[in-house]
């Protein structure tokens, strides 16, 4: 994952437990989910949608990855 950050590609980390995220990625805005909870799919979908909107708002037309 470090080469992705080196070239500036946005990364969304989806994880069940924050303890499983390497320490140097915890500040990247991890999306936590619990597959055992009722409605977790809707919650995850909403979190993904919101995070993708934020990433798209930060990109420019000059961005080679857009």
C-alpha positions as CSV (number, residue, x, y, z in Angstrom):
1,X,0.0,0.0,0.0
2,X,2.9,2.4,0.5
3,X,3.6,2.8,-3.2
4,X,0.0,3.9,-3.7
5,X,0.5,6.7,-1.1
6,X,3.8,7.6,-2.7
7,X,2.2,8.4,-6.0
8,X,-0.8,10.1,-4.4
9,X,-3.6,7.7,-5.1
10,X,-6.4,8.0,-2.5
11,X,-6.9,4.9,-0.4
12,X,-10.0,3.8,1.6
13,X,-9.1,1.2,4.2
14,X,-12.1,-1.0,5.2
15,X,-11.4,-3.0,8.3
16,X,-13.2,-4.9,11.1
17,X,-10.9,-3.9,13.9
18,X,-8.8,-0.7,14.2
19,X,-6.1,-2.8,15.8
20,X,-5.5,-4.6,12.5
21,X,-4.5,-1.4,10.7
22,X,-0.8,-0.7,10.6
23,X,0.1,2.2,12.9
24,X,1.2,4.4,10.0
25,X,-2.2,4.1,8.3
26,X,-4.5,4.7,11.2
27,X,-4.6,8.4,10.5
28,X,-5.8,7.8,6.9
29,X,-9.5,7.6,7.9
30,X,-10.2,3.9,8.1
31,X,-13.8,2.7,7.6
32,X,-14.7,0.3,10.4
33,X,-17.5,-2.2,10.0
34,X,-18.9,-5.2,12.0
35,X,-20.3,-7.9,9.9
36,X,-22.1,-9.3,12.9
37,X,-24.4,-6.3,13.3
38,X,-27.8,-6.0,11.7
39,X,-27.7,-3.4,9.0
40,X,-24.0,-3.3,8.7
41,X,-24.2,-3.5,4.9
42,X,-26.3,-0.3,4.8
43,X,-23.9,1.5,7.2
44,X,-20.8,0.4,5.2
45,X,-22.5,1.5,2.0
46,X,-23.2,5.0,3.5
47,X,-19.6,5.3,4.8
48,X,-18.2,4.3,1.5
49,X,-20.4,6.8,-0.4
50,X,-19.4,9.6,2.0
51,X,-15.7,8.9,1.8
52,X,-15.8,8.6,-2.0
53,X,-17.5,12.0,-2.2
54,X,-14.8,13.5,-0.1
55,X,-12.0,12.0,-2.3
56,X,-13.7,13.2,-5.5
57,X,-14.2,16.7,-4.1
58,X,-10.4,16.9,-3.4
59,X,-9.4,15.8,-6.9
60,X,-8.9,18.2,-9.8
61,X,-9.2,17.9,-13.5
62,X,-5.4,17.9,-13.7
63,X,-5.3,14.8,-11.6
64,X,-4.0,11.9,-13.7
65,X,-5.9,9.3,-11.8
66,X,-9.3,10.9,-12.3
